[in-house]
């Protein structure tokens, strides 16, 4: 019985994560704001995450999107490498 209850809780949590992501994505697209502006408070309110963990989760998710986007632009020769280097230096300094 306990195994079934833990599976039910895990499934409920997974569904909450999916619903939170879909809702945040919809609102971000609807209002034209960055996803972090919506997803961090949503993760805190819906899933009970603390602010640091919610922010880290949001940043971890955007790494995949940024890597795929950057890679696609680089493959098509659309990257200014000098600009990218300056941006990277500024980001590292910050």
N, C-alpha and C positions, 0 to 999 in steps of 0.2 A: 504494500500500500504506500509506504514512504517513497519507494522508487517512482511510482506513478505520480505522486504529488510533486516530486522534484522535477520530473519531466514536464508536468503541466506548468510549473512555475517557469522553467527554462523556455518553454514554447511561448508563454505569455510575454516574457521579457524580450524574446526575439521579435515577436509581433509588435511590441511597443517600440523597439528600436527601428524597425522598418517603417512603422507609421510616423514616427518622429522625423525620420529622414525624408520621407515623401512629403509630409506636411511642411517641413522647413524648406525643402526644394521648391515646392509650389509657391510658398509665400515669398521666397527670395526672387523667384522669377516674376511673380506678379508685381512686386514693388521695386524690382530692379536694384536690390541691395546685395551685398556679399553674403554668402551662406553662413559665415561665422556669426554675423549679426543676429541671425535667427536661431541657428542650431545650438549655440552655446547656452542661451537661456532655456531652450527647449530641453536639452539634455539635463539641465539642472532641475527644471520643473517636473518633467515627465518621468525621467529615470532616476532622479534623486542624486545625481552626480554632484560633487563639489566643483567649484569654479575652475580650479586648476586642472582637474581631470577632464572636465568638459572642454576646456580650451585645448588641452593636449590632444583629445580625441578629434576635435575639429581640424587641428593642424595636421595630424596624421592622415586624415582623410584627404586633405587638399594636396598632400605630397603626390599621391597617385595621379590626380587630375593634372597638376602642374607638370609632372614628369612626362605624361603622355602628350600633353599639349606642346611642351617645349621640344620634345623629340620629333613630333610631326612637323613643326615649323622648321627645325634644323634639317630634317631630311629634304624639305622643299627649298632649302637655301634662303629662308626668310628670317634668319637670325643675324642681328648686328653683333658680332662677337666683341667688338670694342665696347659697345653699350652694355652688353651682358657682363663684361669684366668689371666695368665701373659700377654697375648695379650690385654685383657680387661683393666687391670691395666695400661699398657703402653698407650693405647688409651685414657683412662680417664685423665691420667696425661698430655698427649699432648694436 
